[in-house]
Amino acid sequence: MKMVMPKGKYVGTVRVGDKGQIVIPKELRDMFEINPGDQLLILGDIKRGIALTGYDSCQSLVDQALPPEPDGKEADK
């Protein structure tokens, strides 16, 4: 029996493969305009679980948290 979800909502399951990979369901890829080659940011919290978000949507937060060095050089890795 398939659940009927309100517009803009999705509930489903995915299976983790041997290499730890998951497939994002087509409905979600379409809903969030996720295309091959897009980067996603994965967040994990032991108590709250795992979340995925678009990397581009968080780029400004990353830039604020990790501003470039004043002389324009990258920090040593």
All heavy atoms as a GROMACS GRO file, in nm:
protein
  587
    1MET      N    1   0.086  -0.119   0.000
    1MET     CA    2   0.000   0.000   0.000
    1MET      C    3   0.089   0.124   0.000
    1MET      O    4   0.175   0.139   0.084
    1MET     CB    5  -0.090  -0.003   0.124
    1MET     CG    6  -0.176   0.117   0.138
    1MET     SD    7  -0.263   0.109   0.297
    1MET     CE    8  -0.406   0.194   0.258
    2LYS      N    9   0.070   0.210  -0.098
    2LYS     CA   10   0.149   0.331  -0.110
    2LYS      C   11   0.086   0.443  -0.029
    2LYS      O   12  -0.034   0.465  -0.035
    2LYS     CB   13   0.158   0.370  -0.257
    2LYS     CG   14   0.250   0.486  -0.281
    2LYS     CD   15   0.270   0.511  -0.428
    2LYS     CE   16   0.363   0.629  -0.444
    2LYS     NZ   17   0.394   0.654  -0.584
    3MET      N   18   0.171   0.513   0.049
    3MET     CA   19   0.122   0.625   0.128
    3MET      C   20   0.101   0.747   0.038
    3MET      O   21   0.179   0.769  -0.054
    3MET     CB   22   0.225   0.665   0.235
    3MET     CG   23   0.217   0.585   0.360
    3MET     SD   24   0.306   0.665   0.495
    3MET     CE   25   0.474   0.634   0.452
    4VAL      N   26  -0.001   0.822   0.064
    4VAL     CA   27  -0.025   0.948  -0.006
    4VAL      C   28   0.027   1.059   0.083
    4VAL      O   29  -0.016   1.074   0.198
    4VAL     CB   30  -0.176   0.967  -0.037
    4VAL    CG1   31  -0.199   1.100  -0.104
    4VAL    CG2   32  -0.228   0.852  -0.122
    5MET      N   33   0.124   1.135   0.030
    5MET     CA   34   0.187   1.241   0.108
    5MET      C   35   0.138   1.377   0.059
    5MET      O   36   0.107   1.394  -0.060
    5MET     CB   37   0.339   1.235   0.090
    5MET     CG   38   0.402   1.107   0.141
    5MET     SD   39   0.382   1.080   0.318
    5MET     CE   40   0.466   1.221   0.386
    6PRO      N   41   0.132   1.474   0.150
    6PRO     CA   42   0.099   1.611   0.107
    6PRO      C   43   0.204   1.661   0.008
    6PRO      O   44   0.319   1.616   0.009
    6PRO     CB   45   0.105   1.692   0.236
    6PRO     CG   46   0.102   1.592   0.347
    6PRO     CD   47   0.157   1.465   0.292
    7LYS      N   48   0.167   1.753  -0.078
    7LYS     CA   49   0.260   1.810  -0.176
    7LYS      C   50   0.383   1.865  -0.105
    7LYS      O   51   0.372   1.933  -0.003
    7LYS     CB   52   0.191   1.920  -0.256
    7LYS     CG   53   0.277   1.972  -0.367
    7LYS     CD   54   0.204   2.071  -0.452
    7LYS     CE   55   0.300   2.118  -0.561
    7LYS     NZ   56   0.234   2.201  -0.658
    8GLY      N   57   0.498   1.835  -0.159
    8GLY     CA   58   0.623   1.885  -0.102
    8GLY      C   59   0.679   1.799   0.009
    8GLY      O   60   0.779   1.835   0.070
    9LYS      N   61   0.616   1.687   0.039
    9LYS     CA   62   0.663   1.596   0.144
    9LYS      C   63   0.696   1.461   0.083
    9LYS      O   64   0.639   1.423  -0.019
    9LYS     CB   65   0.556   1.576   0.253
    9LYS     CG   66   0.503   1.704   0.313
    9LYS     CD   67   0.605   1.769   0.401
    9LYS     CE   68   0.543   1.894   0.464
    9LYS     NZ   69   0.634   1.963   0.551
   10TYR      N   70   0.788   1.388   0.146
   10TYR     CA   71   0.824   1.256   0.096
   10TYR      C   72   0.868   1.169   0.212
   10TYR      O   73   0.940   1.214   0.302
   10TYR     CB   74   0.940   1.267  -0.005
   10TYR     CG   75   0.982   1.132  -0.057
   10TYR    CD1   76   0.919   1.074  -0.164
   10TYR    CD2   77   1.086   1.062   0.004
   10TYR    CE1   78   0.955   0.949  -0.212
   10TYR    CE2   79   1.124   0.937  -0.042
   10TYR     CZ   80   1.058   0.881  -0.150
   10TYR     OH   81   1.094   0.758  -0.196
   11VAL      N   82   0.824   1.046   0.211
   11VAL     CA   83   0.870   0.945   0.306
   11VAL      C   84   0.901   0.821   0.224
   11VAL      O   85   0.823   0.781   0.138
   11VAL     CB   86   0.763   0.911   0.412
   11VAL    CG1   87   0.806   0.793   0.497
   11VAL    CG2   88   0.734   1.031   0.500
   12GLY      N   89   1.016   0.764   0.246
   12GLY     CA   90   1.053   0.644   0.174
   12GLY      C   91   1.170   0.577   0.244
   12GLY      O   92   1.216   0.623   0.349
   13THR      N   93   1.216   0.470   0.186
   13THR     CA   94   1.331   0.399   0.242
   13THR      C   95   1.436   0.381   0.133
   13THR      O   96   1.404   0.383   0.014
   13THR     CB   97   1.292   0.261   0.296
   13THR    OG1   98   1.242   0.181   0.188
   13THR    CG2   99   1.188   0.272   0.406
   14VAL      N  100   1.559   0.367   0.176
   14VAL     CA  101   1.669   0.335   0.085
   14VAL      C  102   1.748   0.222   0.149
   14VAL      O  103   1.743   0.201   0.271
   14VAL     CB  104   1.761   0.456   0.058
   14VAL    CG1  105   1.685   0.566  -0.013
   14VAL    CG2  106   1.824   0.509   0.185
   15ARG      N  107   1.820   0.148   0.068
   15ARG     CA  108   1.903   0.039   0.118
   15ARG      C  109   2.048   0.080   0.100
   15ARG      O  110   2.087   0.135  -0.003
   15ARG     CB  111   1.874  -0.087   0.038
   15ARG     CG  112   1.945  -0.210   0.092
   15ARG     CD  113   1.906  -0.334   0.015
   15ARG     NE  114   1.763  -0.354  -0.002
   15ARG     CZ  115   1.682  -0.408   0.088
   15ARG    NH1  116   1.729  -0.449   0.204
   15ARG    NH2  117   1.553  -0.423   0.064
   16VAL      N  118   2.129   0.054   0.202
   16VAL     CA  119   2.272   0.083   0.195
   16VAL      C  120   2.340  -0.033   0.124
   16VAL      O  121   2.323  -0.149   0.163
   16VAL     CB  122   2.332   0.103   0.337
   16VAL    CG1  123   2.481   0.129   0.328
   16VAL    CG2  124   2.261   0.217   0.409
   17GLY      N  125   2.416  -0.002   0.019
   17GLY     CA  126   2.486  -0.104  -0.057
   17GLY      C  127   2.616  -0.148   0.010
   17GLY      O  128   2.655  -0.095   0.115
   18ASP      N  129   2.683  -0.243  -0.052
   18ASP     CA  130   2.808  -0.298   0.003
   18ASP      C  131   2.915  -0.191   0.023
   18ASP      O  132   2.999  -0.203   0.112
   18ASP     CB  133   2.864  -0.406  -0.090
   18ASP     CG  134   2.775  -0.530  -0.094
   18ASP    OD1  135   2.695  -0.550   0.000
   18ASP    OD2  136   2.786  -0.606  -0.192
   19LYS      N  137   2.914  -0.088  -0.060
   19LYS     CA  138   3.015   0.018  -0.051
   19LYS      C  139   2.966   0.136   0.034
   19LYS      O  140   3.027   0.242   0.034
   19LYS     CB  141   3.052   0.067  -0.190
   19LYS     CG  142   3.122  -0.038  -0.274
   19LYS     CD  143   3.158   0.018  -0.408
   19LYS     CE  144   3.227  -0.088  -0.493
   19LYS     NZ  145   3.263  -0.033  -0.625
   20GLY      N  146   2.855   0.119   0.104
   20GLY     CA  147   2.802   0.226   0.188
   20GLY      C  148   2.724   0.330   0.110
   20GLY      O  149   2.690   0.436   0.163
   21GLN      N  150   2.690   0.302  -0.014
   21GLN     CA  151   2.620   0.398  -0.098
   21GLN      C  152   2.469   0.381  -0.086
   21GLN      O  153   2.419   0.271  -0.060
   21GLN     CB  154   2.660   0.379  -0.244
   21GLN     CG  155   2.806   0.405  -0.267
   21GLN     CD  156   2.851   0.359  -0.405
   21GLN    OE1  157   2.808   0.255  -0.454
   21GLN    NE2  158   2.937   0.438  -0.467
   22ILE      N  159   2.398   0.493  -0.104
   22ILE     CA  160   2.253   0.489  -0.111
   22ILE      C  161   2.210   0.555  -0.242
   22ILE      O  162   2.285   0.635  -0.299
   22ILE     CB  163   2.184   0.559   0.008
   22ILE    CG1  164   2.219   0.708   0.011
   22ILE    CG2  165   2.217   0.492   0.139
   22ILE    CD1  166   2.136   0.790   0.106
   23VAL      N  167   2.092   0.523  -0.288
   23VAL     CA  168   2.034   0.587  -0.406
   23VAL      C  169   1.926   0.681  -0.357
   23VAL      O  170   1.836   0.640  -0.283
   23VAL     CB  171   1.976   0.483  -0.504
   23VAL    CG1  172   1.904   0.552  -0.617
   23VAL    CG2  173   2.086   0.392  -0.556
   24ILE      N  174   1.936   0.807  -0.396
   24ILE     CA  175   1.831   0.903  -0.361
   24ILE      C  176   1.714   0.878  -0.455
   24ILE      O  177   1.730   0.880  -0.578
   24ILE     CB  178   1.882   1.048  -0.375
   24ILE    CG1  179   2.002   1.070  -0.281
   24ILE    CG2  180   1.771   1.148  -0.346
   24ILE    CD1  181   2.075   1.199  -0.306
   25PRO      N  182   1.595   0.851  -0.401
   25PRO     CA  183   1.480   0.822  -0.486
   25PRO      C  184   1.453   0.933  -0.587
   25PRO      O  185   1.474   1.052  -0.560
   25PRO     CB  186   1.364   0.809  -0.386
   25PRO     CG  187   1.431   0.770  -0.258
   25PRO     CD  188   1.561   0.843  -0.258
   26LYS      N  189   1.406   0.891  -0.706
   26LYS     CA  190   1.380   0.985  -0.815
   26LYS      C  191   1.286   1.097  -0.773
   26LYS      O  192   1.306   1.213  -0.810
   26LYS     CB  193   1.323   0.911  -0.936
   26LYS     CG  194   1.299   1.004  -1.054
   26LYS     CD  195   1.254   0.929  -1.175
   26LYS     CE  196   1.231   1.013  -1.299
   26LYS     NZ  197   1.232   1.155  -1.290
   27GLU      N  198   1.185   1.065  -0.694
   27GLU     CA  199   1.090   1.169  -0.650
   27GLU      C  200   1.163   1.280  -0.574
   27GLU      O  201   1.132   1.398  -0.591
   27GLU     CB  202   0.982   1.109  -0.560
   27GLU     CG  203   0.890   1.011  -0.631
   27GLU     CD  204   0.941   0.866  -0.627
   27GLU    OE1  205   1.056   0.842  -0.587
   27GLU    OE2  206   0.863   0.778  -0.665
   28LEU      N  207   1.260   1.243  -0.491
   28LEU     CA  208   1.335   1.344  -0.416
   28LEU      C  209   1.432   1.419  -0.507
   28LEU      O  210   1.451   1.540  -0.492
   28LEU     CB  211   1.412   1.281  -0.300
   28LEU     CG  212   1.327   1.243  -0.179
   28LEU    CD1  213   1.414   1.175  -0.074
   28LEU    CD2  214   1.260   1.365  -0.120
   29ARG      N  215   1.497   1.347  -0.599
   29ARG     CA  216   1.588   1.415  -0.692
   29ARG      C  217   1.512   1.518  -0.773
   29ARG      O  218   1.561   1.629  -0.794
   29ARG     CB  219   1.657   1.313  -0.784
   29ARG     CG  220   1.750   1.220  -0.710
   29ARG     CD  221   1.838   1.138  -0.803
   29ARG     NE  222   1.773   1.081  -0.918
   29ARG     CZ  223   1.725   0.957  -0.927
   29ARG    NH1  224   1.735   0.874  -0.823
   29ARG    NH2  225   1.670   0.914  -1.039
   30ASP      N  226   1.392   1.482  -0.817
   30ASP     CA  227   1.310   1.577  -0.892
   30ASP      C  228   1.265   1.693  -0.803
   30ASP      O  229   1.272   1.810  -0.842
   30ASP     CB  230   1.187   1.508  -0.951
   30ASP     CG  231   1.221   1.411  -1.062
   30ASP    OD1  232   1.335   1.414  -1.114
   30ASP    OD2  233   1.133   1.329  -1.097
   31MET      N  234   1.218   1.661  -0.682
   31MET     CA  235   1.167   1.763  -0.589
   31MET      C  236   1.273   1.868  -0.556
   31MET      O  237   1.245   1.987  -0.551
   31MET     CB  238   1.118   1.695  -0.461
   31MET     CG  239   1.053   1.790  -0.361
   31MET     SD  240   1.012   1.709  -0.202
   31MET     CE  241   0.901   1.580  -0.251
   32PHE      N  242   1.397   1.821  -0.536
   32PHE     CA  243   1.504   1.912  -0.495
   32PHE      C  244   1.601   1.946  -0.608
   32PHE      O  245   1.706   2.005  -0.584
   32PHE     CB  246   1.580   1.852  -0.376
   32PHE     CG  247   1.497   1.850  -0.251
   32PHE    CD1  248   1.433   1.735  -0.210
   32PHE    CD2  249   1.481   1.965  -0.175
   32PHE    CE1  250   1.354   1.733  -0.096
   32PHE    CE2  251   1.403   1.965  -0.061
   32PHE     CZ  252   1.340   1.848  -0.021
   33GLU      N  253   1.564   1.908  -0.729
   33GLU     CA  254   1.645   1.938  -0.847
   33GLU      C  255   1.790   1.893  -0.829
   33GLU      O  256   1.884   1.968  -0.853
   33GLU     CB  257   1.636   2.087  -0.883
   33GLU     CG  258   1.494   2.131  -0.916
   33GLU     CD  259   1.481   2.278  -0.946
   33GLU    OE1  260   1.583   2.350  -0.947
   33GLU    OE2  261   1.369   2.322  -0.969
   34ILE      N  262   1.807   1.769  -0.784
   34ILE     CA  263   1.939   1.710  -0.766
   34ILE      C  264   1.976   1.638  -0.896
   34ILE      O  265   1.900   1.554  -0.944
   34ILE     CB  266   1.940   1.610  -0.648
   34ILE    CG1  267   1.905   1.683  -0.517
   34ILE    CG2  268   2.076   1.541  -0.637
   34ILE    CD1  269   1.880   1.590  -0.400
   35ASN      N  270   2.089   1.675  -0.952
   35ASN     CA  271   2.132   1.622  -1.081
   35ASN      C  272   2.267   1.552  -1.068
   35ASN      O  273   2.343   1.581  -0.974
   35ASN     CB  274   2.142   1.735  -1.183
   35ASN     CG  275   2.008   1.801  -1.206
   35ASN    OD1  276   1.914   1.737  -1.251
   35ASN    ND2  277   1.998   1.929  -1.171
   36PRO      N  278   2.299   1.463  -1.162
   36PRO     CA  279   2.430   1.398  -1.158
   36PRO      C  280   2.542   1.501  -1.151
   36PRO      O  281   2.538   1.603  -1.219
   36PRO     CB  282   2.435   1.321  -1.291
   36PRO     CG  283   2.292   1.294  -1.324
   36PRO     CD  284   2.219   1.416  -1.276
   37GLY      N  285   2.637   1.477  -1.063
   37GLY     CA  286   2.750   1.569  -1.045
   37GLY      C  287   2.728   1.675  -0.938
   37GLY      O  288   2.823   1.741  -0.898
   38ASP      N  289   2.605   1.694  -0.892
   38ASP     CA  290   2.580   1.791  -0.785
   38ASP      C  291   2.650   1.745  -0.657
   38ASP      O  292   2.660   1.626  -0.630
   38ASP     CB  293   2.430   1.804  -0.755
   38ASP     CG  294   2.355   1.878  -0.863
   38ASP    OD1  295   2.418   1.933  -0.955
   38ASP    OD2  296   2.230   1.881  -0.855
   39GLN      N  297   2.698   1.842  -0.580
   39GLN     CA  298   2.756   1.810  -0.450
   39GLN      C  299   2.650   1.827  -0.342
   39GLN      O  300   2.574   1.923  -0.343
   39GLN     CB  301   2.872   1.905  -0.417
   39GLN     CG  302   3.002   1.864  -0.480
   39GLN     CD  303   3.114   1.949  -0.424
   39GLN    OE1  304   3.115   2.070  -0.438
   39GLN    NE2  305   3.208   1.884  -0.358
   40LEU      N  306   2.649   1.733  -0.248
   40LEU     CA  307   2.560   1.742  -0.133
   40LEU      C  308   2.645   1.746  -0.008
   40LEU      O  309   2.754   1.689  -0.003
   40LEU     CB  310   2.466   1.621  -0.127
   40LEU     CG  311   2.374   1.602  -0.247
   40LEU    CD1  312   2.294   1.473  -0.230
   40LEU    CD2  313   2.281   1.720  -0.263
   41LEU      N  314   2.597   1.814   0.093
   41LEU     CA  315   2.662   1.820   0.223
   41LEU      C  316   2.589   1.723   0.314
   41LEU      O  317   2.466   1.726   0.323
   41LEU     CB  318   2.653   1.963   0.279
   41LEU     CG  319   2.719   1.989   0.412
   41LEU    CD1  320   2.871   1.971   0.402
   41LEU    CD2  321   2.686   2.130   0.459
   42ILE      N  322   2.663   1.634   0.379
   42ILE     CA  323   2.602   1.540   0.472
   42ILE      C  324   2.642   1.579   0.613
   42ILE      O  325   2.758   1.608   0.642
   42ILE     CB  326   2.641   1.394   0.439
   42ILE    CG1  327   2.564   1.295   0.526
   42ILE    CG2  328   2.791   1.372   0.448
   42ILE    CD1  329   2.571   1.152   0.480
   43LEU      N  330   2.544   1.586   0.700
   43LEU     CA  331   2.565   1.623   0.840
   43LEU      C  332   2.525   1.505   0.927
   43LEU      O  333   2.427   1.437   0.896
   43LEU     CB  334   2.479   1.744   0.876
   43LEU     CG  335   2.494   1.867   0.786
   43LEU    CD1  336   2.384   1.968   0.814
   43LEU    CD2  337   2.630   1.929   0.802
   44GLY      N  338   2.599   1.480   1.032
   44GLY     CA  339   2.566   1.370   1.121
   44GLY      C  340   2.573   1.412   1.266
   44GLY      O  341   2.662   1.487   1.306
   45ASP      N  342   2.478   1.367   1.343
   45ASP     CA  343   2.472   1.392   1.486
   45ASP      C  344   2.429   1.262   1.552
   45ASP      O  345   2.325   1.208   1.516
   45ASP     CB  346   2.372   1.505   1.515
   45ASP     CG  347   2.364   1.539   1.663
   45ASP    OD1  348   2.309   1.456   1.739
   45ASP    OD2  349   2.409   1.647   1.702
   46ILE      N  350   2.506   1.213   1.643
   46ILE     CA  351   2.480   1.082   1.704
   46ILE      C  352   2.340   1.073   1.765
   46ILE      O  353   2.278   0.968   1.763
   46ILE     CB  354   2.589   1.047   1.808
   46ILE    CG1  355   2.587   0.899   1.845
   46ILE    CG2  356   2.576   1.129   1.934
   46ILE    CD1  357   2.647   0.810   1.743
   47LYS      N  358   2.288   1.184   1.815
   47LYS     CA  359   2.155   1.182   1.877
   47LYS      C  360   2.042   1.215   1.779
   47LYS      O  361   1.931   1.167   1.796
   47LYS     CB  362   2.151   1.282   1.993
   47LYS     CG  363   2.238   1.241   2.109
   47LYS     CD  364   2.229   1.341   2.222
   47LYS     CE  365   2.322   1.301   2.335
   47LYS     NZ  366   2.320   1.398   2.443
   48ARG      N  367   2.070   1.297   1.678
   48ARG     CA  368   1.964   1.344   1.590
   48ARG      C  369   1.962   1.276   1.453
   48ARG      O  370   1.865   1.287   1.381
   48ARG     CB  371   1.975   1.494   1.572
   48ARG     CG  372   1.955   1.567   1.706
   48ARG     CD  373   1.974   1.714   1.696
   48ARG     NE  374   1.866   1.772   1.617
   48ARG     CZ  375   1.867   1.895   1.572
   48ARG    NH1  376   1.968   1.974   1.596
   48ARG    NH2  377   1.766   1.940   1.502
   49GLY      N  378   2.070   1.209   1.416
   49GLY     CA  379   2.070   1.136   1.290
   49GLY      C  380   2.150   1.204   1.181
   49GLY      O  381   2.239   1.284   1.207
   50ILE      N  382   2.114   1.171   1.058
   50ILE     CA  383   2.186   1.215   0.939
   50ILE      C  384   2.096   1.307   0.857
   50ILE      O  385   1.976   1.282   0.844
   50ILE     CB  386   2.227   1.094   0.853
   50ILE    CG1  387   2.324   1.005   0.930
   50ILE    CG2  388   2.288   1.138   0.721
   50ILE    CD1  389   2.354   0.873   0.861
   51ALA      N  390   2.155   1.412   0.799
   51ALA     CA  391   2.081   1.502   0.712
   51ALA      C  392   2.164   1.530   0.588
   51ALA      O  393   2.287   1.537   0.595
   51ALA     CB  394   2.048   1.632   0.784
   52LEU      N  395   2.098   1.546   0.476
   52LEU     CA  396   2.162   1.587   0.350
   52LEU      C  397   2.106   1.721   0.310
   52LEU      O  398   1.988   1.748   0.326
   52LEU     CB  399   2.128   1.488   0.238
   52LEU     CG  400   2.192   1.352   0.242
   52LEU    CD1  401   2.132   1.264   0.132
   52LEU    CD2  402   2.341   1.360   0.225
   53THR      N  403   2.192   1.805   0.255
   53THR     CA  404   2.146   1.932   0.201
   53THR      C  405   2.233   1.967   0.082
   53THR      O  406   2.342   1.912   0.066
   53THR     CB  407   2.149   2.043   0.309
   53THR    OG1  408   2.086   2.160   0.257
   53THR    CG2  409   2.289   2.077   0.353
   54GLY      N  410   2.187   2.057   0.000
   54GLY     CA  411   2.266   2.101  -0.114
   54GLY      C  412   2.390   2.175  -0.067
   54GLY      O  413   2.382   2.262   0.020
   55TYR      N  414   2.504   2.141  -0.122
   55TYR     CA  415   2.629   2.206  -0.083
   55TYR      C  416   2.625   2.354  -0.118
   55TYR      O  417   2.666   2.438  -0.040
   55TYR     CB  418   2.747   2.138  -0.152
   55TYR     CG  419   2.880   2.200  -0.119
   55TYR    CD1  420   2.942   2.170   0.003
   55TYR    CD2  421   2.943   2.287  -0.206
   55TYR    CE1  422   3.064   2.226   0.036
   55TYR    CE2  423   3.064   2.343  -0.173
   55TYR     CZ  424   3.125   2.314  -0.053
   55TYR     OH  425   3.244   2.370  -0.021
   56ASP      N  426   2.575   2.386  -0.238
   56ASP     CA  427   2.572   2.526  -0.282
   56ASP      C  428   2.490   2.613  -0.188
   56ASP      O  429   2.524   2.729  -0.166
   56ASP     CB  430   2.516   2.537  -0.424
   56ASP     CG  431   2.609   2.475  -0.527
   56ASP    OD1  432   2.728   2.457  -0.496
   56ASP    OD2  433   2.562   2.446  -0.638
   57SER      N  434   2.382   2.558  -0.132
   57SER     CA  435   2.298   2.638  -0.043
   57SER      C  436   2.368   2.671   0.088
   57SER      O  437   2.328   2.762   0.159
   57SER     CB  438   2.165   2.567  -0.016
   57SER     OG  439   2.186   2.447   0.057
   58CYS      N  440   2.472   2.597   0.122
   58CYS     CA  441   2.545   2.619   0.247
   58CYS      C  442   2.680   2.687   0.225
   58CYS      O  443   2.752   2.713   0.321
   58CYS     CB  444   2.568   2.486   0.319
   58CYS     SG  445   2.416   2.410   0.372
   59GLN      N  446   2.714   2.716   0.099
   59GLN     CA  447   2.846   2.771   0.070
   59GLN      C  448   2.871   2.902   0.146
   59GLN      O  449   2.980   2.922   0.198
   59GLN     CB  450   2.862   2.794  -0.080
   59GLN     CG  451   3.001   2.841  -0.120
   59GLN     CD  452   3.109   2.740  -0.088
   59GLN    OE1  453   3.096   2.624  -0.122
   59GLN    NE2  454   3.213   2.782  -0.021
   60SER      N  455   2.772   2.990   0.159
   60SER     CA  456   2.793   3.116   0.229
   60SER      C  457   2.822   3.092   0.377
   60SER      O  458   2.902   3.162   0.438
   60SER     CB  459   2.675   3.211   0.212
   60SER     OG  460   2.559   3.155   0.269
   61LEU      N  461   2.757   2.991   0.437
   61LEU     CA  462   2.785   2.958   0.577
   61LEU      C  463   2.927   2.904   0.593
   61LEU      O  464   2.996   2.940   0.688
   61LEU     CB  465   2.685   2.855   0.629
   61LEU     CG  466   2.540   2.900   0.641
   61LEU    CD1  467   2.451   2.782   0.678
   61LEU    CD2  468   2.527   3.011   0.742
   62VAL      N  469   2.970   2.820   0.500
   62VAL     CA  470   3.106   2.767   0.503
   62VAL      C  471   3.205   2.882   0.489
   62VAL      O  472   3.304   2.890   0.562
   62VAL     CB  473   3.127   2.661   0.393
   62VAL    CG1  474   3.273   2.621   0.382
   62VAL    CG2  475   3.039   2.540   0.418
   63ASP      N  476   3.180   2.973   0.398
   63ASP     CA  477   3.268   3.088   0.378
   63ASP      C  478   3.278   3.174   0.503
   63ASP      O  479   3.384   3.225   0.537
   63ASP     CB  480   3.220   3.173   0.261
   63ASP     CG  481   3.238   3.104   0.126
   63ASP    OD1  482   3.316   3.006   0.119
   63ASP    OD2  483   3.172   3.147   0.029
   64GLN      N  484   3.166   3.191   0.574
   64GLN     CA  485   3.167   3.270   0.697
   64GLN      C  486   3.242   3.199   0.809
   64GLN      O  487   3.316   3.260   0.885
   64GLN     CB  488   3.024   3.301   0.743
   64GLN     CG  489   2.952   3.398   0.655
   64GLN     CD  490   2.807   3.416   0.695
   64GLN    OE1  491   2.763   3.372   0.800
   64GLN    NE2  492   2.730   3.481   0.609
   65ALA      N  493   3.223   3.068   0.818
   65ALA     CA  494   3.287   2.990   0.924
   65ALA      C  495   3.436   2.972   0.899
   65ALA      O  496   3.515   2.967   0.993
   65ALA     CB  497   3.219   2.854   0.938
   66LEU      N  498   3.474   2.965   0.773
   66LEU     CA  499   3.613   2.941   0.736
   66LEU      C  500   3.659   3.046   0.635
   66LEU      O  501   3.683   3.016   0.518
   66LEU     CB  502   3.630   2.801   0.676
   66LEU     CG  503   3.582   2.685   0.762
   66LEU    CD1  504   3.580   2.556   0.682
   66LEU    CD2  505   3.671   2.670   0.885
   67PRO      N  506   3.673   3.172   0.679
   67PRO     CA  507   3.711   3.278   0.584
   67PRO      C  508   3.852   3.254   0.532
   67PRO      O  509   3.934   3.190   0.598
   67PRO     CB  510   3.703   3.405   0.668
   67PRO     CG  511   3.717   3.360   0.809
   67PRO     CD  512   3.660   3.221   0.815
   68PRO      N  513   3.883   3.305   0.411
   68PRO     CA  514   4.018   3.288   0.357
   68PRO      C  515   4.121   3.364   0.442
   68PRO      O  516   4.086   3.458   0.514
   68PRO     CB  517   4.007   3.347   0.216
   68PRO     CG  518   3.886   3.431   0.216
   68PRO     CD  519   3.795   3.378   0.324
   69GLU      N  520   4.244   3.320   0.432
   69GLU     CA  521   4.352   3.388   0.502
   69GLU      C  522   4.365   3.532   0.451
   69GLU      O  523   4.340   3.557   0.333
   69GLU     CB  524   4.485   3.314   0.479
   69GLU     CG  525   4.487   3.174   0.539
   69GLU     CD  526   4.489   3.177   0.691
   69GLU    OE1  527   4.562   3.258   0.749
   69GLU    OE2  528   4.416   3.096   0.751
   70PRO      N  529   4.401   3.628   0.538
   70PRO     CA  530   4.410   3.770   0.497
   70PRO      C  531   4.503   3.792   0.377
   70PRO      O  532   4.478   3.878   0.296
   70PRO     CB  533   4.463   3.840   0.622
   70PRO     CG  534   4.430   3.750   0.734
   70PRO     CD  535   4.429   3.611   0.679
   71ASP      N  536   4.612   3.714   0.364
   71ASP     CA  537   4.704   3.733   0.254
   71ASP      C  538   4.660   3.660   0.126
   71ASP      O  539   4.730   3.661   0.026
   71ASP     CB  540   4.845   3.690   0.291
   71ASP     CG  541   4.856   3.544   0.328
   71ASP    OD1  542   4.755   3.470   0.315
   71ASP    OD2  543   4.963   3.499   0.368
   72GLY      N  544   4.540   3.595   0.133
   72GLY     CA  545   4.487   3.526   0.017
   72GLY      C  546   4.540   3.385  -0.003
   72GLY      O  547   4.501   3.317  -0.094
   73LYS      N  548   4.631   3.342   0.084
   73LYS     CA  549   4.685   3.206   0.073
   73LYS      C  550   4.598   3.110   0.150
   73LYS      O  551   4.540   3.145   0.252
   73LYS     CB  552   4.828   3.201   0.128
   73LYS     CG  553   4.925   3.285   0.050
   73LYS     CD  554   5.064   3.273   0.113
   73LYS     CE  555   5.162   3.363   0.042
   73LYS     NZ  556   5.293   3.360   0.105
   74GLU      N  557   4.594   2.986   0.102
   74GLU     CA  558   4.522   2.883   0.176
   74GLU      C  559   4.604   2.840   0.294
   74GLU      O  560   4.727   2.840   0.290
   74GLU     CB  561   4.496   2.761   0.086
   74GLU     CG  562   4.388   2.782  -0.014
   74GLU     CD  563   4.351   2.651  -0.082
   74GLU    OE1  564   4.343   2.549  -0.014
   74GLU    OE2  565   4.332   2.655  -0.204
   75ALA      N  566   4.536   2.804   0.403
   75ALA     CA  567   4.605   2.750   0.518
   75ALA      C  568   4.664   2.614   0.483
   75ALA      O  569   4.615   2.544   0.397
   75ALA     CB  570   4.510   2.737   0.636
   76ASP      N  571   4.772   2.578   0.550
   76ASP     CA  572   4.832   2.446   0.529
   76ASP      C  573   4.731   2.340   0.563
   76ASP      O  574   4.659   2.350   0.661
   76ASP     CB  575   4.957   2.428   0.616
   76ASP     CG  576   5.070   2.520   0.570
   76ASP    OD1  577   5.073   2.562   0.453
   76ASP    OD2  578   5.156   2.549   0.654
   77LYS      N  579   4.729   2.235   0.482
   77LYS     CA  580   4.634   2.126   0.505
   77LYS      C  581   4.696   2.018   0.586
   77LYS      O  582   4.807   1.993   0.592
   77LYS     CB  583   4.585   2.071   0.372
   77LYS     CG  584   4.503   2.176   0.298
   77LYS     CD  585   4.450   2.121   0.168
   77LYS     CE  586   4.368   2.229   0.099
   77LYS     NZ  587   4.311   2.186  -0.023
   0.00000   0.00000   0.00000
